[in-house]
Amino acid sequence: GTRARRVPLPPPHSAGTATMLRKSLAPVNSSAANVRASIAPREGRQSLAPGKMNRMSIAGGGRASSIGARQSLAPGRRSTLAGPGAADKMEDPRSTKDKAWTKAANERIVEYLVSHNYDRQISPKSLSAPTKKDYLHTLAFLYNKIDPLFEFADEKVEKAEVAIIAMFKRLKYPISISKAHLQAIGAPQSMPSLTASMLWLVELLEYEGRVDVARQEEFSPGDENPDKMFFDLLARSYEDFLTCTAEVDNSGQVFEDSLQTAFATKNESTQEEVTRMSLAIEAMEKEIELLQGSKLEILQEQRVLLLKDLDKFNLLIGNLNTHLDQVKTKTEELAADHTAKEEELVELQREQAELKEVVAQQDTRAIDAHRIAADRTRLAEDLRRTGREKDSLQNEIYQAEIGLAKQQTELERQIQEYHRAATELKLIPSSAKHADGISYEIPVASRGNGVEQLVALGGKKDLRDDLVTKTDTLQARQQEQVSNRIVEEEKLKEITVAAREKREEVGTLEGECVAREAALVKEKEALDLELREASQELQSIENLVANGSTHFKARVTAAKKRLDEAVRALSDLQAVTDDNRVERTAVTMRLCHMAAQHKFAVKDRLENLEVRLVAIQKDTAEA
């Protein structure tokens, strides 16, 4: 084929195979030995995959392209996963502490895992706080896309963290990974940096996938991407140089001929396109020259101004029509009011005419005029007095309302104080400790509903009786607890006295044991002294016997007999002493054991009494 063959990335644990290939004879610059110049544009390089544009990374500050990585000398495909240069320590420019960024990163990682047939259930939530085992499995799954033979030999944190750090160093990850974060996988303070490193690995794999797609495209004479054509030529030439196959099968010449034909075809199509565009430009210039001498631009400007004026006039007409409708409505209302007033005036005029006619028909006398005037004066005075009484009543009502408001405020304050005290006593709500299922709350209605609705007790008319019953119950419980406390204190005193007596008894027994042991020691010392004296006497007698004295043989025999008796007496006394010591030791141990058991029993009893006393005091305080 005419496309470049892809060299697989050697696994991290494989030995270098550069010795199998021939080396370049050109001088090598030590500063640029590991980096080659990228033929891609520096900024905004289009993806080689069909129909895909550049995708901006969600990592802040951008990420160095890996197309400039050094070619691997291992046989196979060229690696695109090695970053440029060593992974220098630097601060992460991405917003790893931002929750929105972390959420987007987790979603993207999950999307990649699902699209590549991840063998476990995964979600952004589980990925945000994974277990150590899940994290290592996910990381191994991603790295297996690069090295299918890789696996974590041991999932212990001490060894796994070393493997992970070495893995990202091999991939030239530019950010240093903290061991503390790897030791606390799943912790909120550790996961942002670990998520960022995993996202970087996913982006690296996605980029490699796009490069694979681009390299799998077949070369065609009609390809309109000269960068790709030149890149294929360079890749094919470098591959032939490494494998030394161009001199054997003459494939390089065939490839150059096909490339020359493609460039010629491309040049012809480009010349045709240039010719067509030149003709179109000339036609457009002629049309512009014709239009420059006309008044089309002036007329267009006037048309725009007229359209703006038309919009303004339409808006003004709409406003005037609205105002006209309002004026018509107001005129109709005034006309109806005028008609009603005229009808009322006609009615009053008719009534006035009737009254005049009645007055004209009556006989008018002076006494009637005086009586009417007096009635009018009296009625006016009654009207004024009624007005004053009304004002006085309104003032009294106002003062009563003020007093009612004050009483209402005071009542609300007292009810709030009652609720606070009931809450402290655990009587409110009904589910409280001392409520016993009874609701002791007093609901208060809002102001302005009248005095009779101020305290809306409803069915709580027996609230006072419930409170009195509860008080009596608490007082009875308090008295009972006080009595129990007195009884327990008396029992505590009795136990204390008994413990003190037991301690005195144990002290007396210990004193007796010490005295008996001292007496036995003295007896043993006396016997030892007597035994030494008998031994000395025996030695002197034996010396005399050795000198041949017959007289002393009898004395030696008697001395030996007394010595044997003394030894037997000492043995008997020693046996009695040993028996007494064993017996004393047993008695002493038994007494110590009994004293210890009694001490622990007294201590447990005292602790129980203290716990009960604290509970009684707490219940008494709460009551």
PEKA-V140576 format. One line per field, one symbol per residue. phi: phi as a letter, one per 20 degrees, with the letter a starting at -180 (. if undefined). Layout:
# PEKA-V140576
phi: ???
This chain:
# PEKA-V140576
phi: .eefeeefffffeeffdfffdeefeffdeffcfdcdffeegfcmffffffmcdfdfffffnmcffefeffffeffpfeedeeffmfeffbfffeefeefffffffffffffffffdmfecfbbgffffbeeffffffffffffffecfefbffbefffefffffffffffemffdfdffffffcfnffedfgfffffffffffffffffffffffefffcfefddfffffffffffffffffemdffedlffffffffffffffffffffffffffffffffffffffffffeeeffffffffffffffffffffffffffffffffffffffffffffffffffffffffffffgfffffeeecfffffffffffffffffffffffffffffffffffffffffffffffffffffffffffemdcffeffdflmeedfdfdfffndnffdfdefmedfeffffffffffffffffffffffffffffffffffffffffffffffffffffffffffffgffffffffffffffffffffffffnfffefffffffffffffffffffffffffffffffffffffffffffffffffffffffffffffffffffffff
